[in-house]
Amino acid sequence: LTLMSNHWLMAWMGLEINTLAIIPMMTYPNNMRNTESAIKYFLMQATASMIIMFAIIYNAWMTNQWTLFQVSNEWATTFMTLALAMKLGLAPFHFWVPEVTQGIPLTSGMILLTWQKIAPTSILYQISPSLNMNILVLLAVSSTLLGGWGGLNQTHLRKILAYSSIAHMGWMTVIALINPSLMILNLLIYIAATMAMFLCLNLTSTTKINALSNMWNKSAPMTITIMIILLSLGGLPPLTGFMPKWLILQELIIYNNIATAMLLALSSLLNLFFYMRIIYTSTLTMFPSNNMSKFQWFHTSPKSTSLIPSMTIISAMLLP
């Protein structure tokens, strides 16, 4: 609904349906942690929706326009940008993302960090010509830096992926005004990589870094797959994740935003560091090192694996 709409009220309704639809999924199975996360998520999204509605009404009052492309009022644009930043989890409105992701199951976490980003990003894409560049750059740089710093001392994989999401959202936001098509490309590659990562973790029921050290004994191919996906998320050259980062930096340098490009490139090193830490933990017990744990008998998992190969290929091997 949000992707197809041309009228502000329809776009807003799409955002609301999107928010309310995921809440029952977050609260299943019903326990205290899931409920707490769902309430945090609902309060944050409701606040953002309220600000969006205020910006829509204020813009309509000033310009007599309800169409999505006519946001000519500066205050309305500022409020809209900040509300969408809250919905996407950009810094300094990022505090809910790790907390909510940590408290819900892996499948709900996957939907929260992938599908739920599509509707706000589509609105950002459609109103991109009227956005304020200074606010966008400030939000984007602070997101990439805080997304990198926040993930450094984490041991829970869901929190690490949440901070990785904050950093990736920063990369998408910085290019929204200069080249919106690049923002969509980055979003698609990020969704493919994050989905592949969550599917791998869900298949092996892994939620902490130290559980990855036994992964080689359970499933060697899964260990290698996780390593490749993490390197792609970090943006290392031969893998797909390198392409959007390289193109974004190139665009920023063309438009003379060299300081921003440098900050983004340096902040991506922080992300790469905590991905490398996960990889290092999982390689400690890999062949040919002495592994004192016994190999576990491989049981066919009841969980579906059909999406993992295709998502891994998209997220890692599209570039070569």
N, C-alpha and C positions, 0 to 999 in steps of 0.2 A: 504493500500500500504506500509506504513512504517512498520507495524507489520510483513508483509510477505517477505519484501525485504532482499536480501543478498548483494546488491550492494549499495555503498554510494549514488550514484546519484539518484537511485530510492527512497531511504529512504528520501533524501532531497526533492525530488519532492512531496512525500507524505506529509511532513511537510508543504510545501508551499500551496498545495491544501487545506489542513486542515485549514490553517490560512485564506486564501482568501475566503473559503466557509462560514465562520461564519460572515464576515464583513457585508454582506447584511442583515443578521438576526439581527445584533446589531443596524443597522441604521433604523430598522422598529419598530414603526412608526417614520416617519422622523421629527426630531426636533433637536435643537441645542445641547442639552446634549448628545443625542445618537451619533450624528455625531462627536462631540468632543472626546467621549470615543473610538469610532471606529478608529479615526485618531491616538490617543495615542497608542492603541493596535497595529495598523498596523506598526507604526514607531518602536515600541519596538521589535515586532516579525521580522520585516525586518532586523533590526540591528543584532539580534541573528542569523538569517538565513545567513547573510553575513559572520559572524564569523565562523559559521559551515562550509560554503563553503570554506573559507580560510583554515580551519583546514583539511578538506578533501583533498584539492589540495596539501597542504604542506606535509601531510602524504603520499599521492600517489607519490609525487616527491622524498621523502626520502626513501620510502620502495618499490616503484613500486607495491603497493597493493591497490585494490579498494574494497576489501571485507570488510564487516562490522566488522568482528572479528579481523582484523589485524590493530590495532592502536597501534603500538609499539613505535612510537616516542613520547618522553615526552612532547615536546612543543605542538604537535598536540592534545595530550590527555588533556592538561591543557586548551587550547583554547576551545576544544569540551565541557569540563565540565562546563566552565564559560558560554558558549553560551546556553547550555541546562538549566543551572540555570536561565538565563534570560527568556527562554521560559516558564519554570515552575513557575517563580515568587519567586525564593529563595532569601533570603537576601544575599547581599546588593542590589540586583536588583529587589526588591519587590515593589517599590513605585507605579508602574503602576497598580498592582492588585486591591487595594481598590478603586482607582480613576475610573478605567474602570468599575468595578462591580457596583459601585454606580450610574454611569451614564446611564446604560442600563436597559431594562425591566427584570423582574424576570426570565422569561423563557430563555432569552439570557444569563443571569447571571448564570443560572443553567448549561447550556452547556459549558460556559467559564470555570467554576470551576470544571467540571467533565470530559466531553468528550475530551476537549482540552488538558487534562493532559496525555491522553493515549499514543499519538504518541511520545512525548519527553521521557516519562518514559520507553517506549519499547526500544528506542535507548540506554538509560542509562543502562537498563537491559542487552542488548546485548554486550555493550562494558565494562561491569562492571569489568571483570578481569584485564583490563589495566588501571583502574582509579587510581588517586592519593588519598590515604587515608587521608592525612593531609588536602588537599583542601576540600574533601567531609565532613570531621568532622567539619571544620571551617564553611562551608556553612550551614550545618545542625543545628549546635548549635545556630548560629546567627539567623537562620530562626525561630527556635522554641522560642527563647527568644523574638525576635522582633514581632513575630506573637502573642505572649502572651501580651507583653507590649502595642502593637498598639491597640489591641481590648478593652483595659480597659476603655478608655474614649469615646467609640463610642455609639451613640444612634440609628444609622441606622442599621437595621438587615443585609442588604446586605454587608455593610462594615465589620461587625462583622464576617460574614461567609467568607469574603475574607481574613481577618487576620487568621481565623481558618484554611483556606486552606494553607496559608503560613506556619503555624506551622506544619500541617500534612505533607506537602511536606518535611519539615525538618526531620521528623521521617522516611520518606521513603528513603531519601538520605543517612542518616547515616548508613543504613543497606545494601546499594546497593553493597558494596564490600564484606561484610562478608557473607550475605545470601540473594541473589537477589530474591528468591522465596517469602521471607517474605515481600519484597517491593511490590510485585504484590498483595499479600493477603491484605496488608494494603491499597493499592490503591482501591481494589474492595470494601472493607468495607467502606472506606471513600466516594467513589462514591455513594454507596447505601444510606448512611446516609444523605449526602448533597442533593441528589436528592429528598429524602423523605421530607427534611426540606423545600426545595424550592417549592415543589409541594403543601405542606401545606400552605405556605405563599402566593403562587399564587392563591390558592383556596379562601382564605379569603381576598386577596388583602391587605396584611399587609406589611409595609416596615419599620415601626419604633417600638421601644420598647414600647412606651406608648400606641400604638394601641393594643398591646397584652392584656392590662388590661381590655379591653372590649370584649375579645375573648370568655370568659365564657358565656356571654349573647348571643353571636351569635351561638356558637357551642361548647358545653362542650367536646365531644369526641376529637375534633381537638386540644383543649388546652392540654389535657392529652397526645395526640400523640406527639405534639411539645415538651412537657417536657421530654418524654421518649427518643426522638431522640437526644435532647441536652445533656442529661446525657450520652447517648451512645457515642456521639462525644467527650465528655469530658473524656471518658474512665473509667467509674465507673464499679466495678467488675461484677455484674451479667449480664451486657449487652455486646453485641458483640464487641463494641468499645474498651473494656478492653483487648481483646485477642491479637491483633497485638502489642499493647504497651507493654504488659507483655512479649511476645515472643521476641520483639526487645531488651528490657532491659536484658532479660535472655542471649541472644546471646552476647550482649556487655560485660556482666560480665564474660562469659565464655572466651571471647577473651581478657580479662584483661583491658577493657576500662572502668574502674569503674568511673573515673571522668566524662567522657562523659555521662554515664548512669545516674549519679546523677544530672547533669545539665539538661538533658532531662526530668527526673522525676519531678524536681522542676519547670521547665518551663511549664509542663502540668498543674500544679496547677494554673498558671495564666489564662490559657484557661478555666479551670474549674470554676474559679471565675467569669469570665464574662458570662459563660453559666448559672451559678447559679443566676446571677443578672437578666437575662432575665426571668428565672423560677420564681424568687421572685416577679417580677413585675406582671406576669400573675396569680400568686396565691393570690395576694392581694384581688381580687374580687371573689375568688372561694368560694363555699359552705364550711363551714357554716358561713362565715363572712357576716356582713351586707352589702348588695350591693344595693346602691340607684338607680342604673340604671335599667330600665325595661328590661325584657327578650324580645328579638326581635323575631318577627314571623319568623319561619324558611322557607326561600324560597329555592327551589331546584336550585342549582347553575348550570349554563350552562357549566361550566368547568368540565372536566373529572376527576373523583376521582379513576379510576380503578387501577392506579399504586401505590397509597398511601399505602393501606394495605400491599401489598407484599413487598414494599420497607421498610416499618416500621418493618416488621417481620425480614427481612434480616439484617437491620441495628441495631436492638435492641435485638432480641430474638433468635439469632442463637446459642449462647453459651450454655444456659441452656438445 
